[in-house]
């Protein structure tokens, strides 16, 4: 599971994952609420994490974008 987190984090350019939480969720043969005697058929492992901005990278890239947009002849408006 940790390897998948690292692989996914490599695809994120401006963000990082924090507070990673993996919980085993049991599944049963029948639909509905399981009875105490029902056996678990399989587990799934949903991953919960917070996506946070990488404050070290964003200002550098924002500066480069604004330099590029400043040299063009069109006007751009940002909502940030």
Residue, then its C-alpha position, 0 to 999 in steps of 0.5 A: x500500500x505504501x508503494x502505491x502512495x509513493x507512485x501516486x505522489x510522484x504524479x502530483x506536481x503542486x500537492x502532497x498527501x497528508x494524514x494517510x489512513x488505510x482501513x480494512x472493510x469486510x464484505x459478506x456474501x449477502x446484501x444488507x446487515x450481516x448476522x453474527x454467524x455470517x462469514x467474511x467473504x473478502x476485504x477491501x482497503x479504501x485509502x483516505x488522505x488529505x491533499x495539501x498544497x506544496x507551499x515550496x513549489x507553488x510560488x515559484x511556478x505562479x511567478x513563472x506563469x505571471x511572467x509568461x502572461x505579462x508578456x502576452x497581449x491578452x488580459x487574464x484575471x485570477x481568482x486567488 
